[in-house]
């Protein structure tokens, strides 16, 4: 069993309230779940309006497939107009 995770730090420049932040993140999390069949959760900076940390995870038996999926997740986040990718870290266990 291979567990792949990516921690993604985002800057949400357009968020002016926690309600704006929740709207942006809900849309992003739903899109990632639908398009990549991964689990997604906000794991840090919940009270900071223009900052978010997401954890994305996938379990499988092929490390190359999981790594490729997580790379594609990062690329999808990088292309978002509503969030700026600050940093990310991929880990396979």
N, CA, C and O atoms as CSV, one atom per row, in Angstrom:
chain,resi,resn,atom,element,x,y,z
A,1,UNK,N,N,0.845,-1.175,0.000
A,1,UNK,CA,C,0.000,0.000,0.000
A,1,UNK,C,C,0.894,1.242,0.000
A,1,UNK,O,O,1.845,1.336,0.776
A,2,UNK,N,N,0.580,2.176,-0.865
A,2,UNK,CA,C,1.293,3.450,-0.962
A,2,UNK,C,C,0.317,4.567,-0.590
A,2,UNK,O,O,-0.800,4.621,-1.105
A,3,UNK,N,N,0.740,5.441,0.290
A,3,UNK,CA,C,-0.035,6.621,0.655
A,3,UNK,C,C,0.723,7.832,0.144
A,3,UNK,O,O,1.879,8.045,0.509
A,4,UNK,N,N,0.084,8.617,-0.692
A,4,UNK,CA,C,0.689,9.839,-1.197
A,4,UNK,C,C,-0.050,11.042,-0.650
A,4,UNK,O,O,-1.280,11.077,-0.637
A,5,UNK,N,N,0.704,12.022,-0.202
A,5,UNK,CA,C,0.105,13.261,0.294
A,5,UNK,C,C,0.820,14.454,-0.315
A,5,UNK,O,O,2.002,14.389,-0.653
A,6,UNK,N,N,0.089,15.527,-0.444
A,6,UNK,CA,C,0.703,16.799,-0.815
A,6,UNK,C,C,0.089,17.866,0.086
A,6,UNK,O,O,-1.130,17.958,0.229
A,7,UNK,N,N,0.958,18.665,0.687
A,7,UNK,CA,C,0.517,19.792,1.492
A,7,UNK,C,C,0.700,21.037,0.636
A,7,UNK,O,O,1.793,21.306,0.139
A,8,UNK,N,N,-0.379,21.792,0.471
A,8,UNK,CA,C,-0.392,22.944,-0.426
A,8,UNK,C,C,-0.692,24.211,0.373
A,8,UNK,O,O,-1.714,24.297,1.054
A,9,UNK,N,N,0.200,25.184,0.286
A,9,UNK,CA,C,-0.014,26.482,0.929
A,9,UNK,C,C,-0.501,27.465,-0.134
A,9,UNK,O,O,0.092,27.597,-1.205
A,10,UNK,N,N,-1.594,28.148,0.191
A,10,UNK,CA,C,-2.223,29.058,-0.758
A,10,UNK,C,C,-2.335,30.460,-0.191
A,10,UNK,O,O,-2.432,30.654,1.021
A,11,UNK,N,N,-2.318,31.428,-1.085
A,11,UNK,CA,C,-2.647,32.818,-0.763
A,11,UNK,C,C,-3.929,33.132,-1.501
A,11,UNK,O,O,-4.028,32.915,-2.709
A,12,UNK,N,N,-4.917,33.646,-0.774
A,12,UNK,CA,C,-6.232,33.951,-1.345
A,12,UNK,C,C,-6.428,35.463,-1.334
A,12,UNK,O,O,-7.074,36.003,-0.436
A,13,UNK,N,N,-5.882,36.130,-2.313
A,13,UNK,CA,C,-5.881,37.596,-2.348
A,13,UNK,C,C,-7.285,38.174,-2.460
A,13,UNK,O,O,-7.530,39.272,-1.960
A,14,UNK,N,N,-8.205,37.475,-3.094
A,14,UNK,CA,C,-9.559,37.994,-3.292
A,14,UNK,C,C,-10.471,37.779,-2.094
A,14,UNK,O,O,-11.575,38.323,-2.069
A,15,UNK,N,N,-10.054,37.014,-1.115
A,15,UNK,CA,C,-10.887,36.748,0.060
A,15,UNK,C,C,-10.865,37.954,0.988
A,15,UNK,O,O,-9.804,38.385,1.438
A,16,UNK,N,N,-12.032,38.487,1.265
A,16,UNK,CA,C,-12.156,39.648,2.150
A,16,UNK,C,C,-12.783,39.272,3.493
A,16,UNK,O,O,-12.796,40.076,4.425
A,17,UNK,N,N,-13.297,38.052,3.586
A,17,UNK,CA,C,-13.923,37.576,4.816
A,17,UNK,C,C,-13.756,36.063,4.870
A,17,UNK,O,O,-13.379,35.433,3.882
A,18,UNK,N,N,-14.039,35.490,6.030
A,18,UNK,CA,C,-13.978,34.035,6.141
A,18,UNK,C,C,-15.021,33.372,5.238
A,18,UNK,O,O,-14.816,32.255,4.762
A,19,UNK,N,N,-16.123,34.055,5.007
A,19,UNK,CA,C,-17.149,33.532,4.094
A,19,UNK,C,C,-16.594,33.440,2.668
A,19,UNK,O,O,-16.820,32.441,1.985
A,20,UNK,N,N,-15.874,34.464,2.216
A,20,UNK,CA,C,-15.226,34.421,0.892
A,20,UNK,C,C,-14.228,33.270,0.825
A,20,UNK,O,O,-14.182,32.528,-0.157
A,21,UNK,N,N,-13.434,33.132,1.879
A,21,UNK,CA,C,-12.431,32.069,1.921
A,21,UNK,C,C,-13.099,30.705,1.825
A,21,UNK,O,O,-12.656,29.863,1.044
A,22,UNK,N,N,-14.155,30.465,2.602
A,22,UNK,CA,C,-14.862,29.180,2.570
A,22,UNK,C,C,-15.415,28.894,1.185
A,22,UNK,O,O,-15.352,27.757,0.717
A,23,UNK,N,N,-15.958,29.911,0.521
A,23,UNK,CA,C,-16.517,29.741,-0.825
A,23,UNK,C,C,-15.440,29.315,-1.814
A,23,UNK,O,O,-15.644,28.388,-2.598
A,24,UNK,N,N,-14.300,29.986,-1.778
A,24,UNK,CA,C,-13.184,29.670,-2.677
A,24,UNK,C,C,-12.675,28.254,-2.412
A,24,UNK,O,O,-12.485,27.476,-3.346
A,25,UNK,N,N,-12.456,27.920,-1.136
A,25,UNK,CA,C,-11.904,26.606,-0.798
A,25,UNK,C,C,-12.889,25.472,-1.057
A,25,UNK,O,O,-12.483,24.390,-1.480
A,26,UNK,N,N,-14.168,25.700,-0.812
A,26,UNK,CA,C,-15.161,24.663,-1.093
A,26,UNK,C,C,-15.181,24.319,-2.574
A,26,UNK,O,O,-15.231,23.146,-2.943
A,27,UNK,N,N,-15.141,25.337,-3.418
A,27,UNK,CA,C,-15.110,25.114,-4.860
A,27,UNK,C,C,-13.850,24.350,-5.267
A,27,UNK,O,O,-13.918,23.414,-6.064
A,28,UNK,N,N,-12.713,24.747,-4.723
A,28,UNK,CA,C,-11.448,24.092,-5.052
A,28,UNK,C,C,-11.441,22.637,-4.580
A,28,UNK,O,O,-11.055,21.747,-5.338
A,29,UNK,N,N,-11.861,22.388,-3.346
A,29,UNK,CA,C,-11.864,21.033,-2.811
A,29,UNK,C,C,-12.800,20.125,-3.608
A,29,UNK,O,O,-12.457,18.982,-3.910
A,30,UNK,N,N,-13.978,20.637,-3.945
A,30,UNK,CA,C,-14.918,19.840,-4.753
A,30,UNK,C,C,-14.329,19.493,-6.113
A,30,UNK,O,O,-14.465,18.363,-6.581
A,31,UNK,N,N,-13.681,20.452,-6.744
A,31,UNK,CA,C,-13.073,20.229,-8.067
A,31,UNK,C,C,-11.963,19.181,-8.003
A,31,UNK,O,O,-11.883,18.302,-8.861
A,32,UNK,N,N,-11.111,19.277,-6.986
A,32,UNK,CA,C,-10.017,18.313,-6.855
A,32,UNK,C,C,-10.548,16.908,-6.583
A,32,UNK,O,O,-10.046,15.935,-7.146
A,33,UNK,N,N,-11.554,16.799,-5.727
A,33,UNK,CA,C,-12.147,15.481,-5.453
A,33,UNK,C,C,-12.735,14.875,-6.722
A,33,UNK,O,O,-12.528,13.698,-7.016
A,34,UNK,N,N,-13.464,15.685,-7.458
A,34,UNK,CA,C,-14.132,15.212,-8.673
A,34,UNK,C,C,-13.140,14.849,-9.775
A,34,UNK,O,O,-13.264,13.794,-10.397
A,35,UNK,N,N,-12.167,15.709,-10.017
A,35,UNK,CA,C,-11.263,15.528,-11.159
A,35,UNK,C,C,-10.150,14.510,-10.913
A,35,UNK,O,O,-9.668,13.889,-11.860
A,36,UNK,N,N,-9.734,14.328,-9.652
A,36,UNK,CA,C,-8.561,13.498,-9.386
A,36,UNK,C,C,-8.816,12.331,-8.429
A,36,UNK,O,O,-7.900,11.554,-8.161
A,37,UNK,N,N,-10.035,12.192,-7.911
A,37,UNK,CA,C,-10.371,11.099,-6.995
A,37,UNK,C,C,-9.417,11.063,-5.797
A,37,UNK,O,O,-8.818,10.030,-5.498
A,38,UNK,N,N,-9.287,12.205,-5.119
A,38,UNK,CA,C,-8.413,12.337,-3.959
A,38,UNK,C,C,-9.242,12.826,-2.768
A,38,UNK,O,O,-10.372,13.288,-2.926
A,39,UNK,N,N,-8.662,12.716,-1.592
A,39,UNK,CA,C,-9.256,13.292,-0.384
A,39,UNK,C,C,-8.593,14.642,-0.139
A,39,UNK,O,O,-7.386,14.793,-0.328
A,40,UNK,N,N,-9.392,15.624,0.286
A,40,UNK,CA,C,-8.877,16.982,0.472
A,40,UNK,C,C,-9.437,17.551,1.771
A,40,UNK,O,O,-10.618,17.381,2.074
A,41,UNK,N,N,-8.583,18.228,2.537
A,41,UNK,CA,C,-9.022,18.892,3.762
A,41,UNK,C,C,-8.178,20.131,4.005
A,41,UNK,O,O,-6.995,20.168,3.667
A,42,UNK,N,N,-8.802,21.150,4.598
A,42,UNK,CA,C,-8.049,22.312,5.063
A,42,UNK,C,C,-7.455,21.936,6.422
A,42,UNK,O,O,-8.188,21.544,7.330
A,43,UNK,N,N,-6.144,22.053,6.567
A,43,UNK,CA,C,-5.482,21.552,7.768
A,43,UNK,C,C,-4.793,22.622,8.613
A,43,UNK,O,O,-4.329,22.325,9.714
A,44,UNK,N,N,-4.718,23.847,8.124
A,44,UNK,CA,C,-4.052,24.895,8.905
A,44,UNK,C,C,-4.527,26.258,8.408
A,44,UNK,O,O,-5.099,26.380,7.325
A,45,UNK,N,N,-4.275,27.277,9.225
A,45,UNK,CA,C,-4.618,28.670,8.903
A,45,UNK,C,C,-6.112,28.878,8.694
A,45,UNK,O,O,-6.503,29.710,7.875
A,46,UNK,N,N,-6.958,28.140,9.418
A,46,UNK,CA,C,-8.400,28.269,9.240
A,46,UNK,C,C,-8.919,29.660,9.577
A,46,UNK,O,O,-9.914,30.095,8.998
A,47,UNK,N,N,-8.273,30.367,10.495
A,47,UNK,CA,C,-8.748,31.685,10.915
A,47,UNK,C,C,-8.046,32.843,10.213
A,47,UNK,O,O,-8.331,34.004,10.505
A,48,UNK,N,N,-7.144,32.547,9.302
A,48,UNK,CA,C,-6.442,33.592,8.558
A,48,UNK,C,C,-7.127,33.737,7.206
A,48,UNK,O,O,-7.133,32.802,6.406
A,49,UNK,N,N,-7.695,34.895,6.954
A,49,UNK,CA,C,-8.581,35.084,5.805
A,49,UNK,C,C,-7.884,34.849,4.473
A,49,UNK,O,O,-8.453,34.178,3.612
A,50,UNK,N,N,-6.699,35.360,4.267
A,50,UNK,CA,C,-6.064,35.272,2.952
A,50,UNK,C,C,-5.009,34.176,2.857
A,50,UNK,O,O,-4.142,34.229,1.985
A,51,UNK,N,N,-5.070,33.195,3.733
A,51,UNK,CA,C,-4.102,32.114,3.714
A,51,UNK,C,C,-4.821,30.799,3.991
A,51,UNK,O,O,-5.770,30.749,4.773
A,52,UNK,N,N,-4.353,29.727,3.333
A,52,UNK,CA,C,-4.934,28.406,3.557
A,52,UNK,C,C,-3.873,27.343,3.343
A,52,UNK,O,O,-2.953,27.514,2.544
A,53,UNK,N,N,-4.014,26.246,4.065
A,53,UNK,CA,C,-3.159,25.081,3.873
A,53,UNK,C,C,-4.084,23.889,3.652
A,53,UNK,O,O,-4.905,23.554,4.506
A,54,UNK,N,N,-3.934,23.255,2.489
A,54,UNK,CA,C,-4.726,22.077,2.164
A,54,UNK,C,C,-3.841,20.842,2.186
A,54,UNK,O,O,-2.668,20.895,1.817
A,55,UNK,N,N,-4.417,19.735,2.621
A,55,UNK,CA,C,-3.768,18.437,2.518
A,55,UNK,C,C,-4.574,17.614,1.523
A,55,UNK,O,O,-5.799,17.526,1.616
A,56,UNK,N,N,-3.872,17.016,0.574
A,56,UNK,CA,C,-4.497,16.169,-0.438
A,56,UNK,C,C,-3.859,14.788,-0.308
A,56,UNK,O,O,-2.637,14.670,-0.221
A,57,UNK,N,N,-4.692,13.745,-0.295
A,57,UNK,CA,C,-4.169,12.389,-0.108
A,57,UNK,C,C,-4.796,11.426,-1.103
A,57,UNK,O,O,-5.941,11.583,-1.526
A,58,UNK,N,N,-3.995,10.412,-1.465
A,58,UNK,CA,C,-4.474,9.332,-2.324
A,58,UNK,C,C,-3.761,8.049,-1.898
A,58,UNK,O,O,-2.571,8.061,-1.581
A,59,UNK,N,N,-4.502,6.952,-1.896
A,59,UNK,CA,C,-3.957,5.643,-1.531
A,59,UNK,C,C,-4.048,4.727,-2.739
A,59,UNK,O,O,-5.036,4.756,-3.473
A,60,UNK,N,N,-3.015,3.913,-2.944
A,60,UNK,CA,C,-3.018,2.960,-4.054
A,60,UNK,C,C,-1.851,2.007,-3.936
A,60,UNK,O,O,-1.198,1.924,-2.895
A,61,UNK,N,N,-1.595,1.286,-5.021
A,61,UNK,CA,C,-0.487,0.327,-4.992
A,61,UNK,C,C,0.617,0.644,-6.004
A,61,UNK,O,O,1.557,-0.137,-6.155
A,62,UNK,N,N,0.511,1.789,-6.703
A,62,UNK,CA,C,1.495,2.175,-7.709
A,62,UNK,C,C,2.018,3.573,-7.387
A,62,UNK,O,O,1.306,4.560,-7.570
A,63,UNK,N,N,3.249,3.658,-6.913
A,63,UNK,CA,C,3.798,4.943,-6.484
A,63,UNK,C,C,3.923,5.937,-7.640
A,63,UNK,O,O,3.730,7.136,-7.440
A,64,UNK,N,N,4.241,5.462,-8.840
A,64,UNK,CA,C,4.344,6.380,-9.988
A,64,UNK,C,C,2.991,6.991,-10.314
A,64,UNK,O,O,2.908,8.181,-10.619
A,65,UNK,N,N,1.929,6.191,-10.255
A,65,UNK,CA,C,0.585,6.699,-10.532
A,65,UNK,C,C,0.182,7.745,-9.492
A,65,UNK,O,O,-0.333,8.807,-9.841
A,66,UNK,N,N,0.417,7.442,-8.219
A,66,UNK,CA,C,0.045,8.380,-7.149
A,66,UNK,C,C,0.860,9.661,-7.261
A,66,UNK,O,O,0.306,10.754,-7.139
A,67,UNK,N,N,2.151,9.549,-7.488
A,67,UNK,CA,C,2.993,10.733,-7.642
A,67,UNK,C,C,2.526,11.576,-8.827
A,67,UNK,O,O,2.477,12.803,-8.735
A,68,UNK,N,N,2.186,10.927,-9.931
A,68,UNK,CA,C,1.683,11.644,-11.105
A,68,UNK,C,C,0.377,12.362,-10.826
A,68,UNK,O,O,0.182,13.498,-11.257
A,69,UNK,N,N,-0.521,11.698,-10.101
A,69,UNK,CA,C,-1.793,12.329,-9.741
A,69,UNK,C,C,-1.560,13.556,-8.879
A,69,UNK,O,O,-2.157,14.605,-9.119
A,70,UNK,N,N,-0.703,13.436,-7.880
A,70,UNK,CA,C,-0.438,14.575,-6.999
A,70,UNK,C,C,0.261,15.707,-7.747
A,70,UNK,O,O,0.007,16.877,-7.458
A,71,UNK,N,N,1.129,15.387,-8.697
A,71,UNK,CA,C,1.731,16.420,-9.555
A,71,UNK,C,C,0.659,17.151,-10.355
A,71,UNK,O,O,0.702,18.375,-10.481
A,72,UNK,N,N,-0.301,16.405,-10.895
A,72,UNK,CA,C,-1.387,17.028,-11.657
A,72,UNK,C,C,-2.285,17.884,-10.759
A,72,UNK,O,O,-2.795,18.915,-11.199
A,73,UNK,N,N,-2.479,17.469,-9.516
A,73,UNK,CA,C,-3.234,18.282,-8.553
A,73,UNK,C,C,-2.528,19.622,-8.353
A,73,UNK,O,O,-3.170,20.672,-8.395
A,74,UNK,N,N,-1.227,19.592,-8.140
A,74,UNK,CA,C,-0.455,20.832,-7.943
A,74,UNK,C,C,-0.559,21.722,-9.177
A,74,UNK,O,O,-0.735,22.933,-9.046
A,75,UNK,N,N,-0.453,21.144,-10.369
A,75,UNK,CA,C,-0.561,21.934,-11.597
A,75,UNK,C,C,-1.948,22.564,-11.731
A,75,UNK,O,O,-2.070,23.707,-12.172
A,76,UNK,N,N,-2.988,21.827,-11.356
A,76,UNK,CA,C,-4.350,22.365,-11.405
A,76,UNK,C,C,-4.507,23.532,-10.432
A,76,UNK,O,O,-5.135,24.537,-10.766
A,77,UNK,N,N,-3.948,23.407,-9.250
A,77,UNK,CA,C,-4.012,24.486,-8.264
A,77,UNK,C,C,-3.218,25.693,-8.759
A,77,UNK,O,O,-3.640,26.835,-8.577
A,78,UNK,N,N,-2.088,25.441,-9.373
A,78,UNK,CA,C,-1.239,26.524,-9.896
A,78,UNK,C,C,-1.984,27.367,-10.944
A,78,UNK,O,O,-1.731,28.566,-11.061
A,79,UNK,N,N,-2.890,26.756,-11.698
A,79,UNK,CA,C,-3.612,27.470,-12.759
A,79,UNK,C,C,-4.846,28.235,-12.262
A,79,UNK,O,O,-5.487,28.932,-13.049
A,80,UNK,N,N,-5.184,28.122,-10.993
A,80,UNK,CA,C,-6.389,28.764,-10.477
A,80,UNK,C,C,-6.260,30.280,-10.457
A,80,UNK,O,O,-5.232,30.809,-10.034
A,81,UNK,N,N,-7.291,30.984,-10.908
A,81,UNK,CA,C,-7.247,32.443,-10.830
A,81,UNK,C,C,-7.588,32.973,-9.434
A,81,UNK,O,O,-7.263,34.117,-9.115
A,82,UNK,N,N,-8.246,32.148,-8.592
A,82,UNK,CA,C,-8.709,32.604,-7.285
A,82,UNK,C,C,-7.730,32.345,-6.157
A,82,UNK,O,O,-7.946,32.811,-5.039
A,83,UNK,N,N,-6.649,31.605,-6.426
A,83,UNK,CA,C,-5.680,31.279,-5.381
A,83,UNK,C,C,-4.279,31.246,-5.965
A,83,UNK,O,O,-4.071,30.801,-7.094
A,84,UNK,N,N,-3.329,31.719,-5.187
A,84,UNK,CA,C,-1.930,31.704,-5.603
A,84,UNK,C,C,-1.205,30.616,-4.820
A,84,UNK,O,O,-1.240,30.599,-3.590
A,85,UNK,N,N,-0.553,29.713,-5.536
A,85,UNK,CA,C,0.227,28.654,-4.906
A,85,UNK,C,C,1.490,29.264,-4.304
A,85,UNK,O,O,2.296,29.863,-5.015
A,86,UNK,N,N,1.658,29.112,-3.001
A,86,UNK,CA,C,2.822,29.661,-2.302
A,86,UNK,C,C,3.901,28.591,-2.196
A,86,UNK,O,O,5.072,28.855,-2.466
A,87,UNK,N,N,3.501,27.370,-1.799
A,87,UNK,CA,C,4.464,26.303,-1.579
A,87,UNK,C,C,3.711,24.981,-1.564
A,87,UNK,O,O,2.504,24.948,-1.322
A,88,UNK,N,N,4.426,23.895,-1.822
A,88,UNK,CA,C,3.836,22.572,-1.709
A,88,UNK,C,C,4.923,21.549,-1.421
A,88,UNK,O,O,6.100,21.770,-1.706
A,89,UNK,N,N,4.504,20.422,-0.847
A,89,UNK,CA,C,5.437,19.337,-0.544
A,89,UNK,C,C,4.709,18.016,-0.750
A,89,UNK,O,O,3.680,17.752,-0.128
A,90,UNK,N,N,5.261,17.192,-1.634
A,90,UNK,CA,C,4.705,15.858,-1.914
A,90,UNK,C,C,5.492,14.826,-1.112
A,90,UNK,O,O,6.719,14.878,-1.036
A,91,UNK,N,N,4.757,13.885,-0.513
A,91,UNK,CA,C,5.393,12.816,0.251
A,91,UNK,C,C,4.695,11.505,-0.046
A,91,UNK,O,O,3.466,11.428,-0.044
A,92,UNK,N,N,5.483,10.477,-0.300
A,92,UNK,CA,C,4.957,9.124,-0.512
A,92,UNK,C,C,5.408,8.245,0.648
A,92,UNK,O,O,6.584,8.232,1.011
A,93,UNK,N,N,4.467,7.519,1.220
A,93,UNK,CA,C,4.773,6.632,2.362
A,93,UNK,C,C,4.449,5.207,1.998
A,93,UNK,O,O,4.632,4.304,2.814
